[in-house]
Amino acid sequence: MSSSQPSGRLGILLPGLGAVGSTLIAGVLAARNGLGSPIGSLSQLGRVDPGDGQQRPIRELVDLASLDDIVFGGWDPITPNALEAARTSGVLGAEHLDALSGELEGIVPMDAVFDRAWVSRLDGVRVKSTGGHWASAEALIDDIARFHAEHAVDRVVMVWCGSTEAFSEPCEIHDNLAAFEAALRADDPRVAPSQIYAYAALQSDVPVANGSPNLMLDLPCMVELAESRGVPIAGRDFKTGQTLMKTILAPGLRARMLGIRGWYSTNILGNRDGYVLDDPANFRTKELSKLGVLESILEPDVHPDLYGELDHVVRINYYPPRGDDKEGWDNIDIFGWLGYPMQIKVDFLCRDSILAAPIALDLALFLDLAHRNGSAGVQDWLGFYLKAPQTADDSAPDHDLFHQLGALEAQLLEWRVG
Ligand SMILES: NC(=O)c1ccc[n+]([C@@H]2O[C@H](COP(=O)([O-])OP(=O)(O)OC[C@H]3O[C@@H](n4cnc5c(N)ncnc54)[C@H](O)[C@@H]3O)[C@@H](O)[C@H]2O)c1
């Protein structure tokens, strides 16, 4: 049991104030003002049975920060304020935005640490001109300290809601903290902006979640820094539309011992995220994050006759007329009794950021809870929310949504109060 109660206000800092960031902020303000319900958020609506047969609200079972005590801030190279971001992304309608316009307009992102080499499709104008990685990290550390003081917050967490960066792989500069700091000082081009944010946050004792597929936290240097400072981290990539469906359907098909020969997934989306992902280097980062889930759920090694021949293909197509209302098609070629083939077609007309915003909120609140309970480093139990969950011991993650929910609930019960 825990007794670490939240006191004062919680700052949530978002690198990236685009569709997800602005939908998160507007949604929390709307819920606070009685204009809507935080549907999709386990922290706000979920219930758990602590073992006495009574389902209790998670909000009462553990010491979570209240929505009333949240203060938002962030960084963005383009967005002038949260209202403009919400209007540009077109996720929420006037019925929500008009009532919140004053508050949203007052949330002005700080100048970003941004480099077009990593997001070629965007032309950042609100960018720090610090001259080098090390100075950029120091500038972000200063930003965090100033935010703390100006908004009189008690604690801060960071959730990366920025664009997907170009694909990159871990290399020797990520092997340990000393090597990473040397790379920062040397202005090494292999250091991505998201890594500079992660470094600055962890140095400021700020827990970090990574909502994108970027190589940001799952690096030995970041794990070392998080553990040494006693700060929790969770990544990567919010598990929203198609991958959410995949991790719901695949465990069911496997449970029935039905075979799968192929799973073809394609998406059309027309928001800025889709535009960024239209660049093959950025799509590669996303593709790898999406491809991993089936193998871990189906375990073709254990059932080669059912899943050994599976072709898994993922496509994303940028199609501007669709805006944020993504459409994800799945064609699943399955087979049953005596090998007879069947097909399943899923057409999910989803609203990407409507699914992502509650995930971002839960990650922020649960990381804050973990921090107050002294849990440092990778938080495996938050894999429920992520497409490519990072694990503390680098083992393959469990992608089965229902196993993940069980792990999350078990951890919350460890920290229950009363
Ligand atoms: N929309 C979803 O449901 C969803 C689901 C899973 C993952 N994601 C990921 O979440 C991230 C955000 O998605 P979105 O739909 O809000 O995209 P978006 O394009 O609307 O917003 C991203 C914002 O990040 C900003 N940005 C880019 N580089 C930055 C930097 N270095 N520092 C600060 N800000 C920076 C951009 O200017 C933009 O405003 C993407 O990486 C996306 O792949 C989104």
PDBQT file of the ligand as one rigid body, heavy atoms in Angstrom, charges set to zero:
ROOT
HETATM    1  N1  LIG A 501      -2.809  10.790 -33.505  1.00  0.00    +0.000 N 
HETATM    2  C1  LIG A 501      -2.710   9.586 -32.932  1.00  0.00    +0.000 C 
HETATM    3  O1  LIG A 501      -3.678   8.980 -32.581  1.00  0.00    +0.000 OA
HETATM    4  C2  LIG A 501      -1.399   8.970 -32.665  1.00  0.00    +0.000 A 
HETATM    5  C3  LIG A 501      -1.356   7.641 -32.338  1.00  0.00    +0.000 A 
HETATM    6  C4  LIG A 501      -0.142   7.056 -32.031  1.00  0.00    +0.000 A 
HETATM    7  C5  LIG A 501       1.008   7.813 -32.059  1.00  0.00    +0.000 A 
HETATM    8  N2  LIG A 501       0.941   9.110 -32.438  1.00  0.00    +0.000 N 
HETATM    9  C6  LIG A 501       2.164   9.862 -32.508  1.00  0.00    +0.000 C 
HETATM   10  O2  LIG A 501       2.037  11.012 -31.696  1.00  0.00    +0.000 OA
HETATM   11  C7  LIG A 501       2.776  12.068 -32.287  1.00  0.00    +0.000 C 
HETATM   12  C8  LIG A 501       1.875  13.281 -32.436  1.00  0.00    +0.000 C 
HETATM   13  O3  LIG A 501       0.815  12.987 -33.318  1.00  0.00    +0.000 OA
HETATM   14  P1  LIG A 501      -0.166  14.151 -33.815  1.00  0.00    +0.000 P 
HETATM   15  O4  LIG A 501      -1.259  13.496 -34.562  1.00  0.00    +0.000 OA
HETATM   16  O5  LIG A 501      -0.492  15.066 -32.699  1.00  0.00    +0.000 OA
HETATM   17  O6  LIG A 501       0.796  14.902 -34.857  1.00  0.00    +0.000 OA
HETATM   18  P2  LIG A 501       0.786  16.454 -35.253  1.00  0.00    +0.000 P 
HETATM   19  O7  LIG A 501       1.603  16.537 -36.486  1.00  0.00    +0.000 OA
HETATM   20  O8  LIG A 501      -0.594  17.018 -35.264  1.00  0.00    +0.000 OA
HETATM   21  O9  LIG A 501       1.543  17.161 -34.035  1.00  0.00    +0.000 OA
HETATM   22  C9  LIG A 501       2.899  17.012 -33.809  1.00  0.00    +0.000 C 
HETATM   23  C10 LIG A 501       3.446  18.353 -33.392  1.00  0.00    +0.000 C 
HETATM   24  O10 LIG A 501       4.805  18.162 -33.017  1.00  0.00    +0.000 OA
HETATM   25  C11 LIG A 501       5.511  19.308 -33.398  1.00  0.00    +0.000 C 
HETATM   26  N3  LIG A 501       6.926  19.006 -33.395  1.00  0.00    +0.000 N 
HETATM   27  C12 LIG A 501       7.685  18.390 -34.342  1.00  0.00    +0.000 A 
HETATM   28  N4  LIG A 501       8.976  18.320 -33.945  1.00  0.00    +0.000 NA
HETATM   29  C13 LIG A 501       9.021  18.885 -32.707  1.00  0.00    +0.000 A 
HETATM   30  C14 LIG A 501      10.082  19.131 -31.788  1.00  0.00    +0.000 A 
HETATM   31  N5  LIG A 501      11.326  18.770 -32.066  1.00  0.00    +0.000 N 
HETATM   32  N6  LIG A 501       9.784  19.745 -30.606  1.00  0.00    +0.000 NA
HETATM   33  C15 LIG A 501       8.514  20.116 -30.304  1.00  0.00    +0.000 A 
HETATM   34  N7  LIG A 501       7.476  19.916 -31.148  1.00  0.00    +0.000 NA
HETATM   35  C16 LIG A 501       7.736  19.306 -32.338  1.00  0.00    +0.000 A 
HETATM   36  C17 LIG A 501       4.908  19.685 -34.756  1.00  0.00    +0.000 C 
HETATM   37  O11 LIG A 501       5.135  21.042 -35.076  1.00  0.00    +0.000 OA
HETATM   38  C18 LIG A 501       3.435  19.385 -34.519  1.00  0.00    +0.000 C 
HETATM   39  O12 LIG A 501       2.708  20.530 -34.119  1.00  0.00    +0.000 OA
HETATM   40  C19 LIG A 501       3.321  11.535 -33.614  1.00  0.00    +0.000 C 
HETATM   41  O13 LIG A 501       4.637  11.071 -33.412  1.00  0.00    +0.000 OA
HETATM   42  C20 LIG A 501       2.427  10.377 -33.892  1.00  0.00    +0.000 C 
HETATM   43  O14 LIG A 501       3.041   9.394 -34.713  1.00  0.00    +0.000 OA
HETATM   44  C21 LIG A 501      -0.238   9.714 -32.739  1.00  0.00    +0.000 A 
ENDROOT
TORSDOF 0
